[in-house]
Amino acid sequence: MDSFWPDVDRHLVRYSGAGTFTPEIIERAAGSYVFTRDGRRILDFTSGQMSAILGHSHPEIVATVQRQVATLDHLFSGMLSRPVVDLARRLAGSLPDPLDKVLLLTTGAEVNEAAIRMAKLVTGRHEIVSFARSWHGMTQAAANATYSAGRKGYGPAAPGNLAIPTPNAYRPDFRTPDGELDWRRQLDFSFDLVDAQSVGSLAACIVEPILSSGGVIDPPPGYLAALRRKCDERGMLLILDEAQTGLCRTGTWYAFERDGVVPDILTLSKTLGAGLPLAAMITSADIERAAHDRGYLFYTTHVADPLVAAVGNTVLDVLERDKLDAAAADLGAFLREGLADLAGRHEVIGDVRGRGLLIGLELVVSRETREGADALGAAVTRRCLELGLHMNVVQLPGMGGVFRIAPPLTCTRDELVEGLDILDRAIGDVTRG
């Protein structure tokens, strides 16, 4: 008898809040699919953990790993290698001035930790503002700035963490006379609250240009520019967390490009390594110099590792050569059209939103009341998996079940059609009982 699942129960820490694992044993993955021990092929509409933007086991990534691991994989943290310097130069070259100083680490939480630590040191302040639906990671400072989950039961957060309302156009809290989200009034109110709570030590605001774990919430055009002004008025740094939106997923190289805003610090992670643990914090020479002069310390075992840096260079090669920003925009429009067609057939689909190949599909009990449909979302997720489609559903208080749809940028229209057909059938099967 196979001991796999008994061993899971006996030996694995349950690290998600739900305490459950996908009930499949995954043996391998290739392209847009994962394959189970039983031989089932499952279309992956999540790109792994929203990371495998080139699909699974991309041949050029495989070749880079094989070559690099045989020559130079890991070094003493004070040593440098050509892949690290090349990747830093290329990332800086892909960004507007003055973002030209790069720190290479492993995960999104780690680079957000590094960014917050730098912001506090440079400003000499300690207060951090973030969205009430945010997810920035599970290490200390990143977790303190995370409000969508994981705050209960761990004792007090660090002093000075302040939350502001998320600009959710589908569920507006401040409304214009015609019922739309009045985000300007909401933002003014948000910073009135910040000013009231602040002890005069505002260091930075960290936000995602599109809140993914928060339910794929895309702030309205103009919001980030107005947020930038709020930060500037208070001497705060603006940190943009592009863990899931960076590197072509939204149809542009960086999601902040739409708004014409340049952050003081940018963090990249998931998409940079295309599934391998690689992340980057990028800032200006002036901020880096000020931090260094004050003794900035973020020294880790895997800082500037050559193996994953080489992978990052290959990711940039493929993104540039195959013009995957344009591909994401084109495929995203096709996917949005298909989801809108599903919404025309299924009353439980309340909203379709997002950009490029990062799309949110929110399920509701009623389109009129917009009452959340958490149980329905969980049931549709299970049925999709049975039919051969892996979906991720976000379930937060006050919202319905929101599917985060983020297939690889290398997916095909036929694969998108396959996923849409399975989702259509799954929703129909569940709602018909």
Disulfide bonds with the S-S distance in Angstrom:
none
